[in-house]
Amino acid sequence: MSESGQETSGALNTVKWVACLAIVAAGIYGNSAFANEYSVFIRAAVLLGLAGIAGFFALTTTQGAGFLTLLKESKTEIRRVIWPTKQETTQTTMIVIVVVLIMSLILWLLDIGLNFLISKLIG
């Protein structure tokens, strides 16, 4: 891509991000300004609509397109994962519990021993 194309794309991305920030700021201001005039349901519906519009602008930027690509690749990668069986999960959980209990016992005994030694040294 030429430099002028990159500059135009960068300028357009900047305009889109500024629009996103302006929409979010308008939503925050409007929510607080109309807190006593409209119900929470109406304000929440308007905020969701504004979030959708801001999200649309954000997804049309270069970073947004990259994010969509990441989501598609993540979906594909999740399909490739070999999930453990219930038996494997149970066995692994039990091993973790046993190791935690053993380490807790070791640290507790070490704490008691060090407290005993320090109390003997101090008096």
C-alpha beads as a LAMMPS data file, in Angstrom:
LAMMPS data file: protein, C-alpha beads

123 atoms
122 bonds

1 atom types
1 bond types

-500.0 500.0 xlo xhi
-500.0 500.0 ylo yhi
-500.0 500.0 zlo zhi

Masses

1 110.0

Atoms # bond

1 1 1 0.000 0.000 0.000
2 1 1 1.279 3.483 -0.752
3 1 1 2.075 6.010 1.919
4 1 1 -0.899 8.205 0.999
5 1 1 -3.189 5.167 1.262
6 1 1 -1.825 4.391 4.713
7 1 1 -2.246 8.004 5.781
8 1 1 -5.853 8.050 4.526
9 1 1 -6.581 4.761 6.255
10 1 1 -4.953 6.018 9.458
11 1 1 -6.893 9.293 9.300
12 1 1 -10.153 7.427 8.685
13 1 1 -9.411 5.089 11.605
14 1 1 -8.759 8.098 13.817
15 1 1 -12.073 9.659 12.790
16 1 1 -13.881 6.394 13.538
17 1 1 -12.264 6.090 16.986
18 1 1 -13.135 9.706 17.778
19 1 1 -16.723 8.966 16.719
20 1 1 -16.745 5.930 19.030
21 1 1 -15.487 8.005 21.940
22 1 1 -18.026 10.760 21.188
23 1 1 -20.881 8.230 21.139
24 1 1 -19.728 6.681 24.421
25 1 1 -19.336 10.121 26.029
26 1 1 -22.793 11.155 24.799
27 1 1 -24.252 7.971 26.282
28 1 1 -22.597 8.534 29.645
29 1 1 -23.647 12.183 29.747
30 1 1 -27.183 11.420 28.571
31 1 1 -27.596 8.648 31.116
32 1 1 -26.680 10.939 33.984
33 1 1 -28.502 14.000 32.590
34 1 1 -31.794 12.156 32.081
35 1 1 -31.594 9.990 35.201
36 1 1 -34.643 11.641 36.794
37 1 1 -36.687 12.063 33.596
38 1 1 -36.667 8.568 32.059
39 1 1 -36.906 5.085 33.500
40 1 1 -33.927 2.811 33.808
41 1 1 -35.348 0.552 31.092
42 1 1 -35.470 3.352 28.509
43 1 1 -32.003 4.627 29.430
44 1 1 -30.587 1.083 29.267
45 1 1 -32.184 0.530 25.844
46 1 1 -30.689 3.788 24.543
47 1 1 -27.277 2.886 26.007
48 1 1 -27.396 -0.544 24.344
49 1 1 -28.254 1.083 21.023
50 1 1 -25.406 3.569 21.384
51 1 1 -23.038 0.751 22.354
52 1 1 -24.075 -1.120 19.209
53 1 1 -23.408 1.923 17.041
54 1 1 -20.049 2.571 18.710
55 1 1 -19.174 -1.122 18.352
56 1 1 -20.019 -0.984 14.648
57 1 1 -17.699 1.980 14.151
58 1 1 -14.966 0.258 16.172
59 1 1 -15.246 -2.960 14.151
60 1 1 -14.849 -1.083 10.866
61 1 1 -11.400 0.172 11.887
62 1 1 -8.189 -1.702 11.138
63 1 1 -7.936 -2.868 14.740
64 1 1 -11.597 -3.938 14.679
65 1 1 -11.026 -6.027 11.551
66 1 1 -8.063 -7.667 13.284
67 1 1 -10.263 -8.387 16.297
68 1 1 -12.886 -10.057 14.101
69 1 1 -10.167 -12.175 12.501
70 1 1 -8.955 -13.170 15.969
71 1 1 -12.490 -14.218 16.954
72 1 1 -12.871 -16.353 13.821
73 1 1 -9.492 -18.015 14.377
74 1 1 -10.322 -18.629 18.039
75 1 1 -13.570 -20.332 17.051
76 1 1 -11.656 -22.593 14.673
77 1 1 -9.014 -23.331 17.317
78 1 1 -11.635 -24.249 19.931
79 1 1 -12.977 -26.910 17.571
80 1 1 -9.499 -28.490 17.467
81 1 1 -9.172 -28.778 21.239
82 1 1 -9.386 -32.295 22.628
83 1 1 -11.332 -31.867 25.843
84 1 1 -10.563 -34.225 28.735
85 1 1 -13.049 -36.906 29.701
86 1 1 -14.915 -36.792 32.993
87 1 1 -12.579 -39.468 34.412
88 1 1 -9.443 -37.526 33.421
89 1 1 -10.861 -34.340 34.920
90 1 1 -11.752 -36.097 38.166
91 1 1 -8.322 -37.749 38.439
92 1 1 -6.503 -34.476 37.765
93 1 1 -8.646 -32.660 40.315
94 1 1 -7.945 -35.287 42.950
95 1 1 -4.196 -35.109 42.278
96 1 1 -4.284 -31.319 42.682
97 1 1 -6.230 -31.591 45.953
98 1 1 -3.795 -34.182 47.357
99 1 1 -0.739 -32.105 46.382
100 1 1 -2.271 -28.982 47.937
101 1 1 -3.001 -30.855 51.173
102 1 1 0.527 -32.312 51.331
103 1 1 2.121 -28.915 50.676
104 1 1 -0.154 -27.322 53.295
105 1 1 0.928 -29.912 55.845
106 1 1 4.616 -29.392 55.016
107 1 1 4.319 -25.610 55.306
108 1 1 2.329 -25.893 58.553
109 1 1 4.988 -28.167 60.080
110 1 1 7.749 -25.829 58.864
111 1 1 5.919 -22.881 60.428
112 1 1 5.551 -24.682 63.759
113 1 1 9.228 -25.714 63.706
114 1 1 10.468 -22.200 62.897
115 1 1 8.207 -20.672 65.550
116 1 1 9.608 -23.132 68.110
117 1 1 13.220 -22.331 67.143
118 1 1 12.663 -18.573 67.205
119 1 1 10.873 -18.738 70.584
120 1 1 13.841 -20.704 71.994
121 1 1 16.328 -18.166 70.599
122 1 1 14.415 -15.128 71.833
123 1 1 13.705 -16.607 75.188

Bonds

1 1 1 2
2 1 2 3
3 1 3 4
4 1 4 5
5 1 5 6
6 1 6 7
7 1 7 8
8 1 8 9
9 1 9 10
10 1 10 11
11 1 11 12
12 1 12 13
13 1 13 14
14 1 14 15
15 1 15 16
16 1 16 17
17 1 17 18
18 1 18 19
19 1 19 20
20 1 20 21
21 1 21 22
22 1 22 23
23 1 23 24
24 1 24 25
25 1 25 26
26 1 26 27
27 1 27 28
28 1 28 29
29 1 29 30
30 1 30 31
31 1 31 32
32 1 32 33
33 1 33 34
34 1 34 35
35 1 35 36
36 1 36 37
37 1 37 38
38 1 38 39
39 1 39 40
40 1 40 41
41 1 41 42
42 1 42 43
43 1 43 44
44 1 44 45
45 1 45 46
46 1 46 47
47 1 47 48
48 1 48 49
49 1 49 50
50 1 50 51
51 1 51 52
52 1 52 53
53 1 53 54
54 1 54 55
55 1 55 56
56 1 56 57
57 1 57 58
58 1 58 59
59 1 59 60
60 1 60 61
61 1 61 62
62 1 62 63
63 1 63 64
64 1 64 65
65 1 65 66
66 1 66 67
67 1 67 68
68 1 68 69
69 1 69 70
70 1 70 71
71 1 71 72
72 1 72 73
73 1 73 74
74 1 74 75
75 1 75 76
76 1 76 77
77 1 77 78
78 1 78 79
79 1 79 80
80 1 80 81
81 1 81 82
82 1 82 83
83 1 83 84
84 1 84 85
85 1 85 86
86 1 86 87
87 1 87 88
88 1 88 89
89 1 89 90
90 1 90 91
91 1 91 92
92 1 92 93
93 1 93 94
94 1 94 95
95 1 95 96
96 1 96 97
97 1 97 98
98 1 98 99
99 1 99 100
100 1 100 101
101 1 101 102
102 1 102 103
103 1 103 104
104 1 104 105
105 1 105 106
106 1 106 107
107 1 107 108
108 1 108 109
109 1 109 110
110 1 110 111
111 1 111 112
112 1 112 113
113 1 113 114
114 1 114 115
115 1 115 116
116 1 116 117
117 1 117 118
118 1 118 119
119 1 119 120
120 1 120 121
121 1 121 122
122 1 122 123
